[in-house]
Amino acid sequence: VIFSSPNAPSTFSLPLAQHNTMSYRSATPMETDGGEATQFKYRVDSAARFRRFLVLGTEDPIYCSNNSVPGLGSVVALRELLSGGQGVKCVETIAAFATEGRVAKQDSLTFALAYCARFGDTPTRTKAYELLGKVCGIPTTFFSFLEFFKALGSEGGSKQWGRMHRRGVAAWYTSQPATRLAMQMTKYANRNGWTHRDVLRLCHAVPLTPAQNACFSYVCNTSKKRAHPADEAGAAPAAAASRAPAVAAAAGSAVAPV
């Protein structure tokens, strides 16, 4: 660590251990490489690197503002945690970071959640879909989750649209009140190449209330559409003509034509 002062004749360096009083529970000292500015290095465990990825979007100790979309090389620590049976804890950490607003971008959270839902064990996947609504509160992040989940399919894991995935995605819709669901479907009609119509047809969501059914029908274009005023004007004389024979027969003034 380099300290400089405008009154000092030259720059001097001090080891990190001499001025930092913080305790690093997950850090262990490594051998120095003889560098002038870097006299001590610390190796962090998988949990610390995973939290670093959630916040910075990378496991490296250097942050770049133009980080690209997360990839498999960015979740080495998460892969180690999943193989160690800590998948449920990882999902809970993702949800905590999302609800507490501890990240600047949501891509790292949605990618990590999609990775857990794709490659985690059964308890991890169940927890991932259970907390899907908390991590992906709006369709923008929800569709990003679906896109990441689809992209990870080339690496194996669970089925693309298996039973658990369909139920978890459908629950994102059915667990919301109808008023909020209507706002979500109209304000965020499509994002990242996904539409609500595509998702509903893939997950086979079943509405729980008539209000949810109206929302589903609206986006899937299955509701009965109102006729154009011009069509209604043209249909009125035809309807009246069709009723004329019955009215005439009832009144006894005419016989209905054959």
Secondary structure as UniProt FT lines:
FT   STRAND          2..3
FT   TURN            6..7
FT   STRAND          12..13
FT   HELIX           16..19
FT   TURN            25..26
FT   STRAND          27..30
FT   STRAND          41..44
FT   HELIX           46..56
FT   TURN            65..66
FT   HELIX           72..74
FT   HELIX           76..83
FT   TURN            84..85
FT   HELIX           87..99
FT   TURN            100..101
FT   HELIX           107..119
FT   HELIX           122..130
FT   HELIX           132..135
FT   HELIX           139..151
FT   HELIX           152..155
FT   TURN            160..161
FT   HELIX           163..174
FT   HELIX           178..187
FT   STRAND          190..191
FT   TURN            192..193
FT   STRAND          194..195
FT   HELIX           196..203
FT   HELIX           210..220
FT   HELIX           229..251
//
